Amino acid sequence: MSWLDHRTGIETAIRNFLYEEIPASSGWHQVFGSIAAFLFLVQAFTGALLAFNYAPTPGDAYNSLRYILTEVTGGHLIRGLHHWGASMMIVVVVLHMTQVFLYGAYKKPREATWLVGVVLLLLTMAYGLTGYLLPWDNRSYWGTVVATQIASGVPLAGPYLSRLLGGEGSVGVVTFARFYGMHVLLLPPATAVLIALHIYLVRKHGVAPAPGDEVRAKKKFYPQQAFKDTVAIFIAFVILLVLAIAARVPLERLADPTDATYIPRPDWYFLFLFQTLKFFKGPLEILGSVVLPGMAVMTLFLIPFLDRSQVMRVTRRTVAIGAVVLAVLGWTGLTVAAVVTTPKADNTVDIDFGAPTDWIGLSPQELAGVGYFRKERCATCHPVGSGKPGVGPDLSSRAIRKSAAWMIEHFKRPEAMVPGTSMPAIQLSDTQLSSLAAFLLKLTPKNADALGNAPDFAVNAALLYQTDNCGACHTTNGVGMKIGPPLNGLARRRTKTWVAQHFENPQALSPNSIMPPYRFSSREMDDMVAYLFTLPD
Amino acid sequence: MPTAPKTDAASSISRRGFYVGIIYGLWSLIAAALSIPAAIYLLIPPRLRKTDEWAEAGDISKLEPRAPVEMVFRRNRVDGWKISSEKTTAWIVKFSDSDVVAYGPQCTHLGCAYHWDDKRNDFLCPCHTSVFGIDGQVISGPAPRSLDRFQTKIEHGKLFLGALGPAKEKS
């Protein structure tokens, strides 16, 4: 016995844990509990890391999350792991429950293990509900508004619940603080204790045997089953890592309680509940929001007491299999219906606020320059911000900075300014070339990515803005004339429909306006209005 | 699936070795894939995307030459995810229309606010009696170095101040 073990007993404890006897039938179907426990640890770890750079108050929460995503090194990955880890947690917990259910592993004497498991499922969902609010973007805000409205509709307790959550279906600082407290202070220790209890119960009763196990020799958990658990955990982790690196985590604009056009939607795993609500109108709504989900949870709790039959081979548990198939079909159907029937918001502007949005501050002339830069495919020879060397020089480098006049001459006759260059002349008008030069003057190594992120709708609108010479009357981002009103802050003064109608017939809406009408294609109109509404106040 | 019955004990030992090797290997990979990004996240300072801008201190065209004035202005300080506008002061000395110096408002000894003493024609710190000349150099007292200076820029008679840093020592 080693020195350490003599003093702490740790090695014996680990050995006892690993050399647990398990039934001969144990195998790959029992790996999900381990994956769920592992994912909980990943969530706790990444959550703690996020807390190092997160300010838990509305407004600041959003800004600090954007700071994590755009400025903190590795912040994008840590947030990705936490976000996708939450979704995977739900998937894995449900798979774990399904396996236990199909194999009848909840039966006597393992009822308590099942009950603790159901509570853990509810806790997992509570994380999802409370964590959804924490980014404080439009998506979180409106999703939580719906959730708190549902809570306020609960019979008898409703008004009390809604006061507890910060007021009549409203979401503000109180709601935020409570959700945050739940999410990071109350739920994690509760989960840890219940997971410990859950594992203790599994150990106490042993892993559930299948019919036939009683005559076969038991085996040890380590190393064969531990190997299977490890491989399964590793696969889950690789999926999580790939999602965190490759898939975009949504971050919309800052929560806007006055945004009447926003269509709230919960996270994907709650969509079936969201859809169930639509079937019940008026006073019956309570059925969909509280009664049915409540009954479902009660049924889950009661399963071990409703089904008291002998353990059977899984292939013969036709009723259980039928129940699972029905549940899967029901869930899928409701989720698909929710996705299909939710109208696509007419104003969906695809801006990734998880990435830097420096382009929002560019003048329309500079932003149009981005358009010419793309149209003329300048990036094939001058990669910008990617760090890769190209045929031509890196245009974001300060070392080669030249005046706008020099650049325009160079664009027209490259050879005249740089003898021996292989650059072709750019066939654009003087206005267009000066726009390109203006954009290049704004480019630095720091903002190269951010400016390259400019979405097409904004670039197209800026090109249009330049063609139609809007700047001759209006100011945008501090550039332009002041004959007409400034276009920044338009989003606060007018609606999108108003602006669109105003383009077509200005005098119908503002009789004294000297603005000429503009005939845009519907695509152009969408881009233009979306762009104007994106401008900072 | 019965395997070819070789020496049963030997094959079960090698299989065990395989299991244990995979277990250690995969857990090491997971630990590395979590701890390396975590270390990067916690230990590498964030890249500063927003930099301090120039703040307008005020009109200096009417200032008397070699008569220090304390100017109060607001500047934006970038602090993580927050940009806060804060009130700052600077002692401005105009030597000529193109040569204007802006000193940071704190004594370089222990950070007390000093002031210009008209009678002595010196900057005087009330805490430990450090004295600085109009050029910011230490004349007497415990101050270890000349007064700190803001970067300056003059546009159309208006003074703009940049970052505050120690004065470059004259060689």
Interface residues (C-beta under 8 A of the other chain):
Chain A: V42 F45 L49 F52 N53 A55 D60 N63 S64 R66 Y67 T70 E71 V72 T73 G74 G75 L77 I78 P223 Q224 A226 F227 T230 V231 I233 F234 F237 L241 P356 D358 K446 N447 A450
Chain B: R16 Y19 V20 I22 I23 L26 W27 L29 I30 A33 L34 P37 A38 I40 Y41 L42 I44 P45 P46 R47 L48 R49 G80 W81 K82
